[in-house]
Amino acid sequence: MKPLAIYSPSHLFSSDPPDLSSPAYRFLAEGDSWFSIGSLNPAKNSNLLFEMAFQQSACAVNCAAPGDTLGRMSKMSTDPQFIDLLRGRRARIWDGMLLSCGGNDLISAVRTHGDGVLPDKRLLLWPAEWGDAALGPARYLSDSGWETFCTYMRANLEHMLALRDGGPSQGMPVFLHGYSVPTPRPAGAGLGAGPWLLPAMQRYGLPQDDYIGVARLLIERLAALLAGCAADAARFPNLHFFDTTTIAIDMAELGSDGESGDWVNEIHLNWHGYEKLALPWSASIEQVLRG
């Protein structure tokens, strides 16, 4: 297996750019911290791209940034280098796009709160709004808020594919991954970043015993949403979703504040966790490209 070679846009535009003509597969990557956080501290952290490997040689120009949402990614003004490589002056023909999105969008929606914010504008419910206990973790979630979130995600995915089809790589396959179930816990990434889910669940008064159940339901709903988009070839042509919820990941311990299980902090895996997801995702991608 050959590890994925990863380049930044600045490297590509430098006086000594890498040769992109020799790899069998050339990817343009865009996304959130699951594609980028390891770059901040490679000695301790990793990310999904770092652990990918293929039977044939492959490279990726990575435009991802920690904290990015799909809404920001699909706006031309927020990542001009990505847009330039996709459909601008420096655009080229790519074999595929690697896309990491939905996680930060979900977290942002979970954290939405405040007086006067109606249920269709947030994902969590206040105690007076909780459903029957027989519903399990779903009793804490706003169904109307989830529908709003789904509408937002579908619209921005559609816009991302329209950007793809406006350049020389029109119709290229877009490969989208899911996420694993995190444990809401007091484990940030340092420098004031995180935790992300725990404060929201505490603010809404959710019982601690239901933290993991709610997190699992949200991640599974996100996976079902993205899988549904990929299955709708008419609206989302050549979009391929890899469901990572089917891969066993060691959960972090509830209440832990550091590395635990396959997690380096509350929402990011350690290198071993990313490897568990990256290798089967790589195989899935290569199967599409060869097919």
N, C-alpha and C positions, 0 to 999 in steps of 0.2 A: 504493500500500500504506500502511496506517495502523499505526504502531507500537503495540504493546501498552502501555496505560497501567497502571502498577503502583502499588499502594497497600499500605501496611502495615496490620495490624489496628489499631494505635494511631491511625493517621490516620483510619480508618473510624469510630472511637469518639470522635474529637476534637470540639471545639465547632464546627468547620467541616468536616464530613465531605464527601467527594466525592459527586457525584451519580452513582449507579450505575444510574439509570433510563434514561439516554440511550444507552449503548453497546449494540450489537447482541448482543455476547457478553459474559457475565459469568462469570469463572472464579474458583474457589477453588484456590489453589496451595499445595502442601505438598511438602517435599523436603529435599535435601541442599545441598551447596555449589555444585552446578551450577545451582541457582536463587538462590544467595544470596551467593557469595563476592565478586562485583563490588561489592556494597554496602559492603564494608569499605574499598575504595580505588577508587572509580569512575574516577579519572583514569588508572589503569593497568590495572585488571582489568574483566572483564565477566562475564556469565553468560548462560545460555540464554534466560531471560525477557527480558533487556534487548534481545536481538536479534530477538525475535519480531515479526511484522507480519502483518496480515490485510487482506483486501479491504474488509471492513466494520469498523467501530469495535469495539474490544474492550478490556476491562480485567481485571485480576487482583488479588485480595487475596492477598498472598504471606505465608505463614506459615513458610516454609523457614528452616532454620538450618544453618550449616556443621557437618559431622560427624554429621548426623542419619542414623540407620539406619531401615529400615522398621519394625523391631521397636519402636523408640521412638515413631515417628510414629503407630503404630496403638494406642498406650496412651493412654488418656484423661488420665492424670495428667501426662504429659510435655509436652503442648502444649494447655493448656486453651483458648487463643484459637481454635485450629483446630477443636477439638471444639465450641466454642460457636457458631462460624460455620456449622458443618456440621449440628449437630443440637441445639444448646442454645437459650438464650433469644434470642440474636441471629441465629439461623439464618434463612436466606432461601433462595429457590429460585435455584440456580445453573445456568448452561447447561452447565457441565462442570467437572471437576476436572483440574488439571494436576499430575502426580505425577512427581517425580524421586527414584528410589529404587533400591537394589540395589548401587550403587557402593561406598558405605561399608560395607555389609554384607559385600561381597566382600573389601574390603581388610581388614576386621576378621578374617575367616576366614583370609585368607592370612597374617596376622601371628600367628595363634594358634600357640604353641609351648610347650615346657617338658617336663621329665621326666615320664613317665607319661601324657602326652596321647596317647590312642590315635588311630590313623589315621582313625577315623570321626568324630573331633572336630576335625580340621584338614584343610587343603587341600593342603599341601606335604608331601613325603616327605623323610626323612633319607637321606643317601647309601646307607646299607646297605639301604634299602627301594626304591631306584630300579628301574624296570622295564628291559626290554631297550632298547638304543639305537635299535632299529628303530621303536620307538613314537614317536620324536621328542619334542617337548615334553611329551606326555602321560605320559612315563615318570616325571616329577617330581610328578605329581598323584595324590592319594588318591581313588580312585573311591568308596570308602565315605564319605569326607569330603564329596565332592561330593553324594552322595545325601542326606546329613544337611542340607547347605546348601539343596538344592532343597526338602526337606520344610519347612524353616524359612521360606523365601521364600513358598511356596504358602500356608502357614497364615496368615502375616501379611498377604498380599494378600487372602485370603479375609476376614480380620477387617476390613481396611480397607473392603472393599465392604459388609460388614455394617454398619459405622458409617454409610456413605453411605445405606444403605437404612433407617436408623433415624430419618431426618430428612425435612424437606419436599422435599429434592432426590432422593428415592428413585428409583433406576434411572438417574440422570443418567450420561452417558458419562464415563469416567475415561481420560485420555490419559497414557500412560506412554512415556517415551523410553528408548533404549539409550545406550551410551557409545561412545567411540572408543578405539582401542588406544593406551595410553600407553607411553612408554619408561621403564623403571625406571632412574632416574638421580638424582644428588645435587642435586636442585632442589626445595627446600622453598618454602613460601609466606611465610616470615618469621615472626618472633616465636616460633621454636621449632616451628612447624607443618611437618611433613614433613621429608624425604621419607617416603613411606609404603610403597611396594613394594620399593625397593632394599634397605633393611635386612633385610627378611624373606628376600629371595632370597640375600643374603649370609650370613645366619644359617644357612640350610639348605644352604649350600655349592653352590648352583647355578652352573654355568659361565656366565661373562658372555656368551658367544656365544649362549646360549639365553634370556637375559632377555626379549628382545622376543617370542620364540616362545611362551614361557610366558604372558606378558601377553596376547598375541593370543588364545591358546587360552582363557584365563579369560574375557575379554570376549566372545568368540564363544559360549562356553557359557552365559554369563549372558543374552545376547541370545536364544539358542535357548530357554532356560528361560522368559523373559518372553513370547516369541512363543507358546510352547506354552500358557501360561496364557491369553493373549488368545484363542487359538483354541478354548479350552474354554468355550464360552458357557454351558453348563449350570452349571459351577462358578464361573465368573468372568463374570457377565453384564455386557455393555456395557463391557468393558475393551478398550482399543485400544492396541496397541503399535506404535511407530515404530522400525524397525531402523536405527540410525545407523551400524552397521558397514559398510553398503553405500555410505556417502558418503566420498569420498576426503579424508583429512586429512593434512597434511604432518607427518610424524613428527619428533619431537625427536631430536637427535643423541645417541647413546649416550655417556655420560660428561659431557655438558654440565650446567652448574649454574645456568643462567638461562633466559631466554626463548629458545626454539628451535623452528623450524618453526611450527606453529599452536598451540604450547603455551606458557603463561606460567610454568608450573612442572611438576612431575612428573605430576600428575593433572588439572590444570585447563587448559582451552584459553584462548587470548587472544581478543580480540573478533572477529577475523577467523575463527578456528576455530569459535566459537559461531555466528557468522552463517551459516556453511556448513551447519550442522545446523538452526538455528532456522527459517530461511525455508521449507525443504521440510516440516518438521514442522508449521509453521503452516498450510501449504496442505493437508496431510493432515487436520488437525483441522477446518479449515473445510469440507472436502469431506464429512466425517461430519456436521457440524452442518447443512449445507444439504441433505444427502441424506435 
